[in-house]
Amino acid sequence: SYELTQPPSVSVSPGQTASITCSGDELGHKYIYWYHQKPGQSPVLVIYQDNKRPPGIPERFSGSNAGNTATLTISGTQALDDADYYCQAWHSSTVVFGGGTKLTVL
Amino acid sequence: EVQLVESGGDLVQPGGSLRLSCAASGFTFRSYWMNWVRQAPGKGLEWVANIKQDGSEKYYVDSVKGRFTISRDNAKKSLYLEMKSLRVDDTAVYFCARDGQQLGGGAFDVWGPGTMVTVSS
């Protein structure tokens, strides 16, 4: 089975840049998707097809994907970005999520 | 307003059965692949199953194959998940999610609030 690996936690100061990685075998050959989720809420799509933002997602969210690693970058991080972040990819017609990264803005 | 609302979650004993529903509104339901995703308490997201627009293709995560069945009724704009032989580790919030074809497909762009399934004796 295919696995996506994320760091359990990342910390960042307000206004700084946060980077969250997602690793998988030849991940660069797949599209990667990113979601954030706050406690008690449903996930929200923030990046699709590696680096595209859905309508309504701020420009401070960006993404990249090459080799075995995809990265979600949040520039000028704000307190409201404090959340869990999940990467997602498709493998053989099924969906795989990473284990999630808790982003702490402090 | 584009909306998904799940229902049917409950407390059930191990080995029992349950049927979840997801009601869609605000978009052309029959035009989209649909998915079920679950999240155990305090854990991450796990994709469960998906179904093609006309129901002709269905895919499942290995852990539920043979026990869960995804289906849909396009006339009723509803998605279903029939769950049998439930186990304690099926305990989770179950979300239905739309595959956003307008984003090129593959991204879950609309999610419901979820419904809680608890498997316990």
Interface residues (C-beta under 8 A of the other chain):
Chain A: S1 Y31 Y33 Y35 Q37 S42 P43 V44 L45 Y48 Q49 K52 P54 D84 Y86 Q88 W90 S93 T94 V95 V96 F97 G98 G99 G100
Chain B: N35 V37 G44 L45 E46 W47 N50 E57 Y59 Y60 V61 D62 F95 A97 G100 L103 G104 G106 A107 F108 D109 W111 G112 P113 G114
